[in-house]
Amino acid sequence: MKLPFTSRANKKLIERCRQDTPTKLRQRYDLWYLSFDRQVGSRVWHRGREYVMLSSNDYLGLSTHPKVIEAGKKALETWGSSMTGARSANGSRAYHLELEEAIAAFLGKEACQVTSAGYLSCLSSVAAFATRGDIVLADKNIHSCIWDGIRLSGAEIERFSHNDPAHLRQILEQLDPDTAKLLVVEGVYSMEGHIAPLPEFASLAYEFGCMLVIDDAHGIGVLGEQGRGTANHFGVDDSVDVIAGSLSKAFSSTGGFIAASREVIEYLRTHSRQTIFSASLSPSQAACARAALEVMQSEPEHLERLWANTRRYRALIDSLGLDTWDSDTPAIPIVLGSKERAYYFWKALLDKGVFTVMSIAPGVPVGKDLVRTAISARHTDEDFEIIEKAFRYAATKI
């Protein structure tokens, strides 16, 4: 039924959608949300054309590992497709507990909570603990999910310069020592590829009484013994209070997790709206993550190949004189410095059969417009031949 009148406010909102410049540019240049027709290993097909995938977060290449696939199939047959409810209501199952216990043990924590999205996990790692009257100290380059968690918490925000413990100390020295504080950083910054100086941050957290939270979505599976993450990489596992992350990177699944002491996790289960009101993780995805975790520990060759591929790729990039923003990890940005240069470089790679992701301001700082690339253990010699030709060609277009 058509109503006899239309709200002016609604018209304004719809018109805003129609006239939005970023949306128009995305549609015009087909920059995001490309739908791939199929995928085989490190190759994807879009509109019938084959590309080497060079921006996936499947660092260990386990998304097609036979053990992971078989675990997902078996869970689907055993439990069905979904629990159709939140963990706090009707959606909790034995397989959730098994996955949580396995992740907690892997990270050296007492307990763990898994969620249906990594975004929810990292958001709730702040929003569940900080509240109005508290102070959250945040690296200015943290992921948007953490910023959303800070905003939802209602706590006061203090930003410090990226990976800068000295600046953080200056801020901490000016704060009321009796105010509850939460310090949040990323273990590996996905856009920059930087590793956080966790020992220095952990020392400051201890000195000034901060709860220390890290989003290690891009560190788990990549750094540390058997891929135990950034805290393990530096040997400060016991100094980090909360480790949050995603199951959609090295775990080759979907969902997220928060690992901490038992009392902290029980508090989160009571106070995290993202946990209380979200549907539980599906059986097949939980099983895939659990199997991937087992493979990480039993088949070290995947992690070894990841770093061998990363060194090979970095040698190519360095030979071309490209700016990688001092990345230390398999997440390697190619900084072009302007929207136009980033677009031409991205398009040249695409023309030569290599798929990457372009990120421009305000998604990155002004002057840091870039093409994000990520290496996987699954990249082959043939892939690297295509990648090298594409990059040598793209370097002539900027």
C-alpha positions in Angstrom: 0.0 0.0 0.0 1.4 3.4 -1.0 1.2 6.0 1.8 -0.4 9.4 0.9 2.7 11.3 2.0 6.5 10.8 2.2 8.6 12.1 5.0 11.0 14.8 4.0 13.6 13.3 6.4 13.4 10.0 4.6 13.8 11.8 1.3 17.0 13.5 2.5 18.5 10.2 3.7 17.7 8.5 0.4 19.2 11.4 -1.5 22.3 11.2 0.6 22.7 7.6 -0.5 22.2 8.6 -4.2 24.7 11.4 -4.1 27.5 9.9 -2.0 30.8 10.4 -3.8 32.7 7.4 -2.5 29.9 5.1 -3.4 29.7 6.6 -7.0 33.5 6.1 -7.4 33.3 2.5 -6.1 30.6 1.7 -8.6 32.3 3.6 -11.5 35.7 1.9 -11.1 34.5 -1.4 -9.7 37.1 -1.1 -6.9 35.5 -3.2 -4.1 33.1 -6.1 -3.7 34.3 -7.9 -6.8 32.5 -11.2 -6.9 34.7 -14.1 -7.9 33.2 -16.9 -10.0 35.4 -19.6 -8.4 38.6 -20.3 -6.6 41.3 -23.0 -6.8 44.2 -22.7 -4.5 45.8 -19.3 -4.9 43.9 -18.6 -8.1 40.5 -16.8 -8.4 38.3 -16.2 -11.4 36.3 -12.9 -12.1 34.1 -12.7 -15.1 35.9 -15.6 -16.6 39.4 -14.3 -16.1 42.0 -16.0 -13.9 44.0 -14.0 -11.3 46.7 -14.8 -8.7 45.1 -13.8 -5.3 47.6 -11.5 -3.6 45.5 -10.0 -0.9 44.0 -12.9 1.0 44.4 -13.3 4.8 44.7 -17.1 4.4 48.3 -16.8 5.5 49.0 -20.5 6.0 46.9 -21.6 3.1 44.8 -23.9 5.2 41.3 -23.1 3.8 41.6 -26.0 1.3 43.6 -28.3 3.5 42.1 -31.8 3.4 41.9 -32.1 7.2 40.1 -28.7 7.5 37.6 -29.6 4.7 36.9 -33.0 6.2 36.4 -31.5 9.7 33.9 -29.0 8.3 31.9 -31.7 6.4 31.8 -34.0 9.5 30.5 -31.2 11.7 27.9 -30.3 9.2 26.6 -33.8 9.1 26.7 -34.2 12.9 25.3 -30.9 14.1 23.5 -29.4 11.1 24.0 -26.0 9.5 23.4 -23.7 12.5 22.4 -23.6 16.2 19.9 -20.8 15.4 20.5 -19.0 18.7 22.8 -17.1 20.9 25.2 -18.9 23.2 23.5 -17.4 26.3 20.1 -18.8 25.1 19.8 -22.0 23.1 22.9 -21.9 20.9 25.7 -23.3 23.1 27.1 -26.7 22.1 30.0 -29.1 23.1 32.0 -28.1 20.0 32.1 -24.5 21.1 33.6 -25.6 24.4 36.2 -27.8 22.7 37.3 -25.0 20.4 37.5 -22.6 23.3 39.6 -24.9 25.4 41.9 -25.6 22.4 42.5 -21.9 21.7 43.0 -21.1 25.3 45.6 -23.8 25.7 47.4 -22.7 22.5 47.6 -19.1 23.7 48.5 -20.0 27.3 45.3 -18.5 28.8 42.8 -20.0 31.2 39.7 -19.5 29.2 38.3 -18.4 25.8 35.1 -17.2 24.3 34.4 -17.7 20.6 32.0 -15.5 18.6 30.5 -15.5 15.2 32.7 -12.7 13.8 36.2 -11.5 14.5 34.9 -7.9 14.4 32.6 -8.7 17.3 35.4 -10.3 19.3 37.8 -7.3 19.0 35.0 -4.8 19.6 33.8 -6.6 22.7 37.4 -7.0 24.0 37.1 -3.3 24.8 33.4 -2.6 25.1 32.8 -5.4 27.6 35.4 -4.1 30.1 35.8 -0.3 29.9 32.9 1.9 30.9 32.1 5.6 31.5 34.6 7.2 33.8 37.4 4.8 32.6 40.2 5.7 30.2 41.1 3.8 27.0 44.6 4.4 25.6 44.7 3.4 22.0 47.3 3.4 19.3 46.0 5.8 16.6 46.2 3.1 13.9 44.0 0.5 15.5 41.3 -1.3 13.5 37.9 0.2 13.2 36.3 -2.6 15.2 38.3 -1.5 18.3 37.4 2.2 17.7 33.7 1.0 17.7 34.3 -0.8 20.9 35.8 2.3 22.5 32.9 4.4 21.4 30.3 1.9 22.7 32.1 1.7 26.1 31.6 5.4 26.8 35.1 5.6 28.2 37.4 8.6 27.6 39.8 8.1 24.7 43.5 9.0 24.8 45.2 8.4 21.4 49.0 7.9 21.2 51.3 7.9 18.2 51.5 4.6 16.3 53.9 2.1 17.9 55.3 4.9 20.2 55.8 3.8 23.8 57.5 7.1 24.6 54.4 9.1 23.6 52.2 6.7 25.6 54.4 7.2 28.7 54.0 11.0 28.4 50.2 10.6 28.3 50.1 8.1 31.2 52.2 10.3 33.4 49.5 13.0 33.1 46.6 10.8 34.1 45.0 10.3 37.4 46.7 7.1 38.8 43.4 6.0 40.5 41.4 6.0 37.2 40.8 2.6 35.7 42.7 2.3 32.4 42.7 -0.1 29.4 45.6 -0.1 26.9 44.7 -1.5 23.5 47.0 -2.2 20.5 47.2 -4.6 17.6 49.9 -7.3 17.6 50.3 -7.0 13.8 48.7 -4.0 12.0 47.0 -5.4 9.0 47.3 -2.4 6.8 50.9 -1.4 7.6 52.3 -4.9 8.4 54.0 -3.4 11.6 54.6 -5.5 14.7 53.7 -3.7 18.0 56.6 -3.3 20.5 54.7 -5.4 23.0 57.5 -5.7 25.7 57.6 -1.9 26.0 53.8 -1.6 26.1 53.5 -4.5 28.6 56.0 -2.8 30.8 54.0 0.5 30.7 50.8 -1.4 31.4 52.3 -2.9 34.5 53.9 0.3 35.7 50.7 2.4 35.3 48.1 -0.3 36.2 46.5 -0.7 32.8 44.6 -3.7 31.5 46.4 -4.7 28.3 44.4 -5.9 25.4 45.8 -6.8 22.0 44.0 -7.5 18.7 46.2 -10.3 17.3 44.0 -11.3 14.3 47.0 -11.0 12.0 49.7 -12.2 14.4 48.1 -15.6 15.3 49.4 -18.3 12.9 52.2 -16.0 11.7 54.4 -15.1 14.6 55.6 -17.0 17.6 56.2 -20.7 18.3 53.8 -22.7 16.0 52.1 -19.4 15.3 51.1 -18.6 18.8 51.1 -14.9 18.0 52.8 -11.6 18.9 52.9 -12.0 22.7 54.6 -15.4 22.3 56.9 -13.9 19.7 58.2 -11.5 22.3 57.9 -13.9 25.3 55.4 -11.7 27.1 52.4 -14.1 27.1 51.7 -13.7 30.8 51.9 -9.9 30.6 49.0 -9.5 28.1 45.6 -9.6 29.9 43.3 -10.2 26.8 44.1 -11.6 23.4 41.4 -11.1 20.8 41.4 -12.1 17.2 39.7 -13.6 14.2 39.3 -17.1 12.9 39.2 -15.9 9.3 42.9 -15.4 8.9 45.4 -18.2 9.7 42.5 -20.3 11.1 41.0 -20.4 7.6 37.4 -20.1 8.9 35.1 -17.4 10.1 34.3 -16.1 13.6 36.4 -14.7 16.4 37.8 -15.3 19.9 38.8 -13.6 23.1 41.3 -15.4 25.4 42.1 -14.3 29.0 41.9 -15.5 32.6 38.8 -17.4 33.6 37.4 -14.5 35.7 37.9 -12.0 32.8 36.1 -14.3 30.4 33.2 -15.0 32.8 32.8 -11.2 33.2 32.8 -10.8 29.4 30.1 -13.5 29.1 27.9 -11.5 31.5 28.5 -8.0 30.1 29.3 -8.3 26.4 26.2 -7.5 24.3 28.1 -8.8 21.3 28.3 -12.2 22.9 24.9 -12.2 24.6 22.8 -11.2 21.6 24.7 -12.7 18.7 24.0 -16.1 17.2 26.6 -18.8 18.0 29.4 -19.9 15.7 28.2 -22.5 13.2 29.3 -26.1 13.6 31.2 -26.3 10.3 33.2 -23.1 10.9 34.1 -24.1 14.4 35.3 -27.5 13.2 37.3 -25.9 10.5 39.0 -23.6 12.9 39.7 -26.4 15.3 41.3 -28.5 12.5 43.4 -25.6 11.3 44.7 -25.1 14.8 45.7 -28.8 15.0 47.4 -28.5 11.6 49.4 -25.4 12.8 50.8 -27.5 15.6 51.4 -30.7 13.7 52.6 -29.5 10.3 55.2 -26.7 10.7 56.0 -26.7 7.0 53.1 -24.3 6.3 54.6 -21.6 8.6 58.0 -22.2 7.2 56.8 -21.8 3.6 54.9 -18.6 4.5 58.1 -16.9 5.7 60.1 -18.3 2.8 57.5 -16.9 0.4 57.5 -13.6 2.3 61.3 -13.3 1.9 61.1 -14.0 -1.8 58.4 -11.5 -2.3 60.1 -8.8 -0.3 63.3 -9.3 -2.4 61.3 -8.5 -5.5 59.6 -5.4 -4.0 62.9 -4.1 -2.7 64.6 -4.6 -6.1 61.9 -2.3 -7.6 62.4 0.4 -5.0 58.8 0.3 -3.8 57.8 1.7 -0.4 56.5 -1.1 1.9 56.0 1.2 5.0 58.7 -0.8 6.8 56.4 -3.9 7.0 57.9 -6.8 9.0 55.3 -9.4 8.2 53.6 -11.2 5.3 51.0 -8.3 5.2 53.0 -6.0 2.9 51.6 -2.6 1.7 52.8 -0.9 -1.4 52.6 2.8 -0.5 52.1 5.0 -3.6 51.3 8.3 -1.9 48.3 9.5 -3.8 44.9 8.1 -4.9 45.8 8.4 -8.5 49.1 6.5 -8.3 47.5 3.9 -6.1 44.7 3.4 -8.7 47.1 3.1 -11.6 49.3 0.6 -9.8 46.3 -1.5 -8.7 44.8 -1.4 -12.2 48.2 -2.4 -13.8 48.5 -5.4 -11.5 44.9 -6.4 -12.3 45.6 -6.1 -16.1 48.5 -8.5 -15.7 46.5 -11.1 -13.7 47.2 -10.2 -10.1 44.4 -9.3 -7.7 45.2 -6.9 -4.8 43.2 -4.4 -2.7 43.6 -0.6 -3.0 43.2 1.5 0.2 43.1 5.3 0.1 42.6 8.1 2.6 40.7 8.3 4.9 41.1 4.5 5.3 44.9 5.2 5.6 46.7 8.5 6.5 46.8 11.2 3.9 49.8 10.6 1.7 49.9 6.9 2.5 47.4 5.7 -0.2 48.5 2.2 -0.9 47.9 -1.2 -2.5 47.6 -3.9 0.2 49.2 -7.2 -0.6 49.5 -10.3 1.6 51.6 -13.4 1.1 50.4 -17.0 1.7 52.1 -20.3 2.2 50.0 -21.4 -0.8 51.8 -19.2 -3.4 53.7 -21.3 -5.9 56.7 -20.8 -8.1 54.3 -20.2 -11.0 52.4 -17.7 -9.0 55.6 -15.8 -8.3 56.5 -15.7 -12.0 53.1 -14.0 -12.7 53.6 -11.7 -9.7 57.0 -10.6 -10.8 56.0 -9.8 -14.3 52.9 -7.9 -13.1 54.9 -5.8 -10.6 57.6 -4.9 -13.1 54.9 -3.8 -15.5 53.0 -1.8 -12.8 56.2 -0.1 -11.6 56.4 1.6 -15.1 52.8 3.0 -14.7 53.4 5.3 -11.7 
